[in-house]
Amino acid sequence: ADWIRARSLRNGVISTLVEKKKRAGTPFAGTTVFLKSLALLAVSPFRGAARLARTGSLATALYPIHVAVGRVLAEFGYANEQYRQPEKN
C-alpha cells in the first residue's frame, strides 16, 4: 500500500508540473494552478467517499486525496523521485 500512496502523491506532483508548464506565460498562471490544487484538495474527501461507496476499497478511496495532497505539496517544492531512494544507496 505504501507504493500506491507514493505513486498517488507523485501523480499529483506531475499533474501540477504539467499544468504549470501548460499555463506558462498566461496571466496569474501560478495563482490559477494553486487555487485549482486547493479546490481539488477540498473536494477530494467527497470524491474518496464516492469511490469507497462504489468499490468498498479504502485504498481506492484514498487515491484522490493522495493526488490532491501531491498537487498542493508540489506548490511548495515537493518532488518525490519515485525510483530514487538516497537513504538506501
JOUR-V343567 format. One record per pair of residues at least 4 apart in sequence whose C-alpha atoms are under 7 Angstrom apart, sorted by sequence separation. I is the first residue (numbers start at 0). J is the second residue. If there is no record, write none. Layout:
i={I I}
j={J J}
//
This chain:
i={0 1 2 3 4 5 6 7 8 9 10 11 12 13 14 15 16 17 18 19 27 28 29 30 31 32 33 34 35 36 37 38 39 42 43 44 45 46 47 48 49 50 51 56 57 58 61 62 63 64 65 66 67 68 69 70 72 73 84 23 51 72 73 22 51 19 50 51 19 50 48 19 47 18 47 47 46 47 43 44 43 40 43 40 39 40 36 36 37 36 33 7 11 15 10 11 14 8 12 7 8 11 12 15 7 11 8 9 4 8 12 12 9}
j={4 5 6 7 8 9 10 11 12 13 14 15 16 17 18 19 20 21 22 23 31 32 33 34 35 36 37 38 39 40 41 42 43 46 47 48 49 50 51 52 53 54 55 60 61 62 65 66 67 68 69 70 71 72 73 74 76 77 88 28 56 77 78 28 57 28 59 60 29 60 60 32 60 32 61 63 63 64 63 64 64 64 67 67 67 68 67 70 71 71 74 62 66 70 66 67 70 65 69 65 66 69 70 73 66 70 68 69 65 69 73 78 79}
//
